[in-house]
């Protein structure tokens, strides 16, 4: 497909220009594409994770713990806040991962009332394997873009996020 070939969002924007020329629908060009890219990426990610009996949510919890560094443990509240999840949703995910032996709950040494969640050796091995496969999949999605295009995309999306955050 040629870079100049109209896509679904271009067609939607053209329809709005025709039907409501008084409106500037151009922001849909950004947000519509972000939504479509996200949906397509999730559609590819889910089968990869299913091969490991993970969901995007359980993958996120394991990745959250793994990237936190040794000893790979956090409270459920810390996991929830750094994953933008509710504590109830986090508890459900932790229960599933604990039943599989991928995480365990341990009392904090400084305060036995505080319960920490930590990766087990099996959990660490699994997330290391899944993360390698995930990053390979993501890199393949970017293969048709130049390094400059990827850099510009990263910069533009970072700027867009900052613009949204500061606008409310």
Backbone as CSV, one residue per row, in Angstrom:
resi,resn,N_x,N_y,N_z,CA_x,CA_y,CA_z,C_x,C_y,C_z
1,UNK,0.851,-1.185,0.000,0.000,0.000,0.000,0.891,1.242,0.000
2,UNK,0.584,2.169,-0.840,1.328,3.417,-0.952,1.076,4.286,0.283
3,UNK,2.093,5.041,0.707,1.885,5.934,1.872,0.795,6.979,1.632
4,UNK,0.481,7.235,0.375,-0.537,8.236,0.057,-1.936,7.636,-0.119
5,UNK,-2.049,6.318,0.010,-3.355,5.665,-0.106,-4.194,6.017,1.114
6,UNK,-5.398,6.533,0.917,-6.239,6.877,2.074,-6.552,5.641,2.919
7,UNK,-6.567,5.839,4.225,-6.931,4.753,5.139,-8.331,5.016,5.685
8,UNK,-8.771,4.162,6.602,-10.128,4.280,7.158,-10.344,5.640,7.820
9,UNK,-9.344,6.144,8.506,-9.494,7.442,9.187,-9.600,8.565,8.157
10,UNK,-8.806,8.499,7.092,-8.930,9.503,6.026,-10.348,9.521,5.468
11,UNK,-10.928,8.334,5.279,-12.289,8.267,4.742,-13.296,8.852,5.733
12,UNK,-13.109,8.584,7.001,-13.997,9.152,8.031,-13.900,10.670,8.039
13,UNK,-12.681,11.188,7.981,-12.488,12.643,7.969,-13.128,13.281,6.739
14,UNK,-13.006,12.622,5.609,-13.629,13.131,4.381,-15.151,13.159,4.522
15,UNK,-15.712,12.144,5.133,-17.165,12.114,5.350,-17.602,13.272,6.241
16,UNK,-16.838,13.552,7.294,-17.191,14.675,8.164,-17.024,16.012,7.445
17,UNK,-15.983,16.143,6.619,-15.818,17.389,5.841,-17.024,17.604,4.920
18,UNK,-17.508,16.517,4.334,-18.660,16.603,3.441,-19.935,16.929,4.216
19,UNK,-20.151,16.240,5.331,-21.410,16.373,6.073,-21.448,17.588,6.986
20,UNK,-20.304,17.939,7.549,-20.249,19.087,8.466,-19.003,19.920,8.177
21,UNK,-18.997,20.642,7.062,-17.820,21.437,6.704,-17.525,22.554,7.713
22,UNK,-18.488,22.837,8.569,-18.297,23.871,9.582,-17.455,23.379,10.763
23,UNK,-17.222,22.060,10.858,-16.443,21.478,11.955,-15.044,21.102,11.485
24,UNK,-14.072,21.286,12.359,-12.720,20.816,12.080,-12.562,19.444,12.742
25,UNK,-12.682,18.408,11.951,-12.589,17.039,12.475,-11.148,16.527,12.498
26,UNK,-10.176,17.360,12.168,-8.785,16.905,12.059,-8.232,16.258,13.335
27,UNK,-8.669,16.646,14.551,-8.163,15.930,15.720,-8.466,14.433,15.685
28,UNK,-9.550,14.063,14.989,-9.864,12.639,14.860,-8.775,11.897,14.092
29,UNK,-8.041,12.618,13.264,-6.939,12.013,12.532,-5.865,11.500,13.469
30,UNK,-5.674,12.196,14.572,-4.697,11.770,15.581,-5.304,10.702,16.485
31,UNK,-6.403,11.046,17.136,-6.955,10.146,18.152,-7.569,8.887,17.548
32,UNK,-8.149,8.987,16.372,-8.671,7.809,15.697,-7.561,6.833,15.354
33,UNK,-6.438,7.358,14.887,-5.315,6.480,14.547,-4.689,5.873,15.800
34,UNK,-4.595,6.652,16.858,-4.059,6.094,18.105,-4.943,4.939,18.567
35,UNK,-6.238,5.127,18.523,-7.166,4.075,18.949,-7.027,2.843,18.056
36,UNK,-6.936,3.049,16.750,-6.802,1.915,15.825,-5.471,1.187,16.020
37,UNK,-4.401,1.931,16.183,-3.081,1.316,16.396,-3.099,0.500,17.685
38,UNK,-3.673,1.064,18.737,-3.759,0.342,20.004,-4.566,-0.949,19.844
39,UNK,-5.709,-0.866,19.181,-6.563,-2.046,18.990,-5.831,-3.119,18.172
40,UNK,-5.136,-2.708,17.125,-4.389,-3.665,16.303,-3.260,-4.307,17.114
41,UNK,-2.559,-3.506,17.894,-1.463,-4.040,18.705,-1.988,-5.035,19.736
42,UNK,-3.122,-4.720,20.355,-3.716,-5.632,21.338,-4.171,-6.926,20.670
43,UNK,-4.699,-6.816,19.464,-5.145,-8.003,18.741,-3.979,-8.950,18.453
44,UNK,-2.778,-8.397,18.261,-1.594,-9.228,18.044,-0.988,-9.705,19.354
45,UNK,-1.089,-8.887,20.390,-0.486,-9.230,21.678,-1.232,-10.371,22.371
46,UNK,-2.547,-10.344,22.324,-3.342,-11.340,23.058,-2.975,-12.788,22.707
47,UNK,-2.858,-13.156,21.422,-2.481,-14.547,21.124,-1.069,-14.898,21.620
48,UNK,-0.149,-13.940,21.539,1.197,-14.190,22.045,1.137,-14.498,23.543
49,UNK,0.396,-13.685,24.287,0.283,-13.897,25.729,-0.472,-15.188,26.041
50,UNK,-1.477,-15.507,25.232,-2.251,-16.729,25.458,-1.363,-17.968,25.357
51,UNK,-0.330,-17.900,24.516,0.618,-19.016,24.425,1.296,-19.294,25.764
52,UNK,1.351,-18.279,26.622,1.970,-18.398,27.952,0.921,-18.433,29.065
53,UNK,-0.339,-18.553,28.667,-1.464,-18.552,29.604,-1.514,-17.265,30.433
54,UNK,-1.254,-16.148,29.766,-1.325,-14.832,30.386,-2.344,-13.982,29.646
55,UNK,-2.836,-12.966,30.336,-3.675,-11.939,29.739,-2.861,-10.654,29.749
56,UNK,-3.296,-9.623,29.023,-2.564,-8.356,29.122,-2.453,-7.864,30.569
57,UNK,-3.482,-8.101,31.378,-3.464,-7.633,32.772,-2.453,-8.404,33.618
58,UNK,-2.413,-9.739,33.487,-1.460,-10.513,34.291,-0.034,-10.284,33.793
59,UNK,0.112,-10.107,32.488,1.417,-9.752,31.924,1.910,-8.440,32.519
60,UNK,1.010,-7.466,32.611,1.363,-6.150,33.141,1.855,-6.256,34.586
61,UNK,1.204,-7.081,35.395,1.623,-7.244,36.791,3.014,-7.867,36.861
62,UNK,3.241,-8.936,36.092,4.559,-9.574,36.108,5.646,-8.621,35.610
63,UNK,5.350,-7.889,34.540,6.315,-6.931,34.002,6.597,-5.812,35.006
64,UNK,5.556,-5.374,35.704,5.674,-4.330,36.717,6.663,-4.765,37.807
65,UNK,6.490,-5.989,38.284,7.390,-6.498,39.327,8.800,-6.688,38.782
66,UNK,8.929,-7.222,37.577,10.247,-7.508,37.012,11.048,-6.238,36.798
67,UNK,10.411,-5.200,36.285,11.150,-3.969,35.991,11.456,-3.150,37.242
68,UNK,10.875,-3.546,38.384,11.125,-2.804,39.621,12.514,-3.093,40.183
69,UNK,13.188,-4.102,39.671,14.526,-4.445,40.138,14.474,-5.356,41.349
70,UNK,15.616,-5.982,41.606,15.705,-6.914,42.743,15.350,-6.178,44.019
71,UNK,14.602,-6.785,44.891,14.156,-8.180,44.928,12.827,-8.429,44.226
72,UNK,12.417,-7.556,43.318,11.203,-7.731,42.515,9.963,-7.897,43.388
73,UNK,9.791,-6.934,44.285,8.602,-6.997,45.152,8.058,-5.600,45.397
74,UNK,6.735,-5.571,45.547,6.000,-4.327,45.808,4.755,-4.683,46.599
75,UNK,4.145,-3.678,47.184,2.830,-3.888,47.787,1.800,-3.918,46.659
76,UNK,0.641,-4.477,46.944,-0.441,-4.501,45.955,-0.819,-3.074,45.564
77,UNK,-0.812,-2.161,46.530,-1.128,-0.762,46.246,-0.124,-0.130,45.298
78,UNK,1.159,-0.436,45.479,2.187,0.094,44.571,2.012,-0.467,43.160
79,UNK,1.672,-1.744,43.079,1.428,-2.346,41.762,0.225,-1.676,41.107
80,UNK,-0.838,-1.495,41.874,-2.056,-0.870,41.337,-1.749,0.537,40.839
81,UNK,-1.028,1.310,41.630,-0.790,2.697,41.250,0.144,2.816,40.061
82,UNK,1.133,1.954,39.942,2.049,2.053,38.804,1.502,1.350,37.567
83,UNK,0.377,0.667,37.706,-0.277,0.036,36.557,-1.588,0.731,36.208
84,UNK,-1.961,1.735,36.972,-3.226,2.442,36.801,-4.419,1.502,36.908
85,UNK,-4.342,0.569,37.861,-5.422,-0.375,38.121,-6.056,-0.067,39.467
86,UNK,-7.251,-0.593,39.681,-7.853,-0.503,41.011,-7.193,-1.553,41.897
87,UNK,-7.239,-1.352,43.204,-6.658,-2.356,44.102,-7.439,-3.661,44.024
88,UNK,-8.757,-3.586,43.807,-9.562,-4.799,43.662,-9.165,-5.587,42.425
89,UNK,-8.975,-4.887,41.321,-8.537,-5.550,40.093,-7.148,-6.143,40.243
90,UNK,-6.293,-5.459,40.984,-4.944,-5.966,41.215,-4.996,-7.222,42.065
91,UNK,-5.814,-7.217,43.106,-5.936,-8.388,43.982,-6.377,-9.610,43.187
92,UNK,-7.355,-9.434,42.309,-7.828,-10.538,41.472,-6.687,-11.105,40.622
93,UNK,-5.915,-10.222,39.998,-4.797,-10.660,39.162,-3.720,-11.347,39.994
94,UNK,-3.443,-10.796,41.164,-2.424,-11.395,42.034,-2.843,-12.791,42.487
95,UNK,-4.116,-12.956,42.799,-4.610,-14.282,43.204,-4.367,-15.300,42.098
96,UNK,-4.672,-14.930,40.855,-4.462,-15.843,39.717,-2.984,-16.181,39.547
97,UNK,-2.136,-15.165,39.636,-0.697,-15.392,39.464,-0.116,-16.211,40.613
98,UNK,-0.635,-15.990,41.822,-0.151,-16.749,42.978,-0.540,-18.227,42.847
99,UNK,-1.757,-18.504,42.389,-2.183,-19.898,42.190,-1.282,-20.617,41.186
100,UNK,-0.762,-19.881,40.224,0.141,-20.474,39.226,1.584,-20.566,39.722
101,UNK,1.859,-20.019,40.900,3.219,-20.066,41.429,4.156,-19.042,40.815
102,UNK,3.597,-17.983,40.207,4.416,-16.964,39.549,4.764,-15.801,40.477
103,UNK,3.935,-15.582,41.499,4.209,-14.590,42.543,3.875,-15.224,43.884
104,UNK,4.391,-14.610,44.932,4.015,-15.036,46.287,3.881,-13.777,47.137
105,UNK,3.056,-13.904,48.166,2.863,-12.809,49.112,3.705,-13.106,50.339
106,UNK,4.463,-12.093,50.773,5.340,-12.257,51.934,5.200,-11.037,52.838
107,UNK,5.273,-11.242,54.167,5.221,-10.082,55.063,6.510,-9.258,54.939
108,UNK,6.367,-7.959,55.033,7.536,-7.076,54.994,8.345,-7.270,56.269
109,UNK,9.646,-7.218,56.159,10.495,-7.417,57.338,10.363,-6.255,58.317
110,UNK,10.127,-5.049,57.818,10.042,-3.868,58.679,8.696,-3.747,59.395
111,UNK,7.663,-4.401,58.854,6.326,-4.305,59.442,5.517,-5.504,58.956
112,UNK,5.259,-6.439,59.838,4.575,-7.683,59.469,3.147,-7.443,58.988
113,UNK,2.594,-6.259,59.241,1.246,-5.945,58.755,1.244,-5.634,57.261
114,UNK,2.402,-5.283,56.725,2.524,-4.956,55.310,2.845,-6.236,54.535
115,UNK,2.048,-6.506,53.527,2.259,-7.694,52.698,2.839,-7.254,51.353
116,UNK,3.934,-7.887,50.985,4.589,-7.601,49.711,4.293,-8.740,48.730
117,UNK,4.255,-8.394,47.476,4.102,-9.380,46.407,5.449,-9.438,45.705
118,UNK,5.968,-10.657,45.545,7.251,-10.784,44.853,7.180,-11.864,43.794
119,UNK,8.008,-11.684,42.768,8.124,-12.691,41.724,8.795,-13.933,42.291
120,UNK,8.299,-15.087,41.908,9.001,-16.330,42.212,10.037,-16.537,41.106
121,UNK,10.899,-17.513,41.279,11.858,-17.827,40.221,11.126,-18.205,38.939
122,UNK,10.047,-18.978,39.083,9.259,-19.365,37.912,8.642,-18.136,37.248
123,UNK,8.148,-17.206,38.053,7.564,-15.977,37.524,8.589,-15.132,36.797
124,UNK,9.782,-15.055,37.361,10.839,-14.262,36.725,11.258,-14.899,35.398
125,UNK,11.413,-16.213,35.386,11.787,-16.890,34.140,10.711,-16.687,33.076
126,UNK,9.445,-16.776,33.480,8.361,-16.612,32.525,8.320,-15.195,31.968
127,UNK,8.380,-14.189,32.826,8.277,-12.822,32.320,9.490,-12.472,31.469
128,UNK,10.644,-13.014,31.785,11.817,-12.761,30.939,11.600,-13.339,29.535
129,UNK,11.045,-14.530,29.456,10.778,-15.159,28.159,9.690,-14.411,27.397
130,UNK,8.610,-14.084,28.082,7.491,-13.401,27.432,7.913,-11.998,26.982
131,UNK,8.670,-11.301,27.809,9.093,-9.944,27.447,9.965,-9.964,26.195
132,UNK,10.842,-10.951,26.076,11.673,-11.050,24.873,10.798,-11.256,23.631
133,UNK,9.796,-12.127,23.729,8.892,-12.379,22.606,8.051,-11.138,22.298
134,UNK,7.607,-10.456,23.335,6.790,-9.250,23.171,7.590,-8.146,22.472
135,UNK,8.812,-7.920,22.916,9.626,-6.862,22.308,9.988,-7.195,20.864
136,UNK,10.193,-8.474,20.578,10.444,-8.892,19.190,9.221,-8.584,18.333
137,UNK,8.024,-8.865,18.867,6.788,-8.578,18.145,6.631,-7.072,17.925
138,UNK,6.899,-6.286,18.954,6.771,-4.832,18.812,7.775,-4.283,17.800
139,UNK,9.000,-4.797,17.826,10.015,-4.340,16.865,9.580,-4.653,15.433
140,UNK,8.946,-5.805,15.237,8.503,-6.158,13.883,7.417,-5.198,13.394
141,UNK,6.624,-4.660,14.308,5.583,-3.697,13.924,6.187,-2.381,13.447
142,UNK,7.385,-2.085,13.917,8.050,-0.828,13.549,9.015,-0.995,12.386
143,UNK,9.130,-2.203,11.866,10.147,-2.522,10.856,10.038,-1.682,9.585
144,UNK,8.853,-1.212,9.249,8.684,-0.436,8.016,8.905,1.063,8.229
145,UNK,9.282,1.431,9.435,9.558,2.836,9.735,11.058,3.040,9.883
146,UNK,11.534,4.202,9.463,12.951,4.516,9.654,13.192,4.874,11.118
147,UNK,14.447,4.888,11.501,14.798,5.273,12.873,14.318,6.692,13.164
148,UNK,14.453,7.600,12.194,13.975,8.973,12.372,12.455,9.019,12.541
149,UNK,11.734,8.213,11.777,10.280,8.180,11.910,9.873,7.691,13.300
150,UNK,10.554,6.666,13.789,10.255,6.153,15.128,10.563,7.230,16.174
151,UNK,11.715,7.877,16.049,12.074,8.940,16.997,11.049,10.070,16.981
152,UNK,10.620,10.460,15.775,9.628,11.536,15.662,8.287,11.120,16.250
153,UNK,7.924,9.866,16.041,6.672,9.353,16.598,6.721,9.362,18.124
154,UNK,7.819,8.905,18.689,7.983,8.894,20.151,7.892,10.319,20.691
155,UNK,8.593,11.236,20.064,8.574,12.632,20.515,7.170,13.220,20.406
156,UNK,6.524,12.991,19.285,5.176,13.525,19.091,4.181,12.966,20.086
157,UNK,4.242,11.664,20.348,3.315,11.061,21.315,3.601,11.542,22.735
158,UNK,4.877,11.713,23.077,5.230,12.245,24.401,4.675,13.660,24.549
159,UNK,4.861,14.474,23.509,4.344,15.844,23.546,2.821,15.859,23.632
160,UNK,2.173,14.953,22.910,0.706,14.879,22.960,0.251,14.520,24.368
161,UNK,0.905,13.528,24.983,0.520,13.157,26.352,0.676,14.340,27.303
162,UNK,1.782,15.049,27.193,1.995,16.225,28.060,0.935,17.291,27.812
163,UNK,0.569,17.481,26.568,-0.457,18.466,26.235,-1.799,18.079,26.860
164,UNK,-2.125,16.806,26.799,-3.394,16.342,27.376,-3.361,16.485,28.895
165,UNK,-2.262,16.082,29.518,-2.150,16.143,30.980,-2.258,17.586,31.468
166,UNK,-1.622,18.512,30.773,-1.641,19.901,31.230,-2.935,20.622,30.860
167,UNK,-3.756,20.006,30.013,-4.996,20.690,29.607,-6.153,20.466,30.570
168,UNK,-5.960,19.596,31.578,-7.041,19.446,32.549,-6.527,19.467,33.923
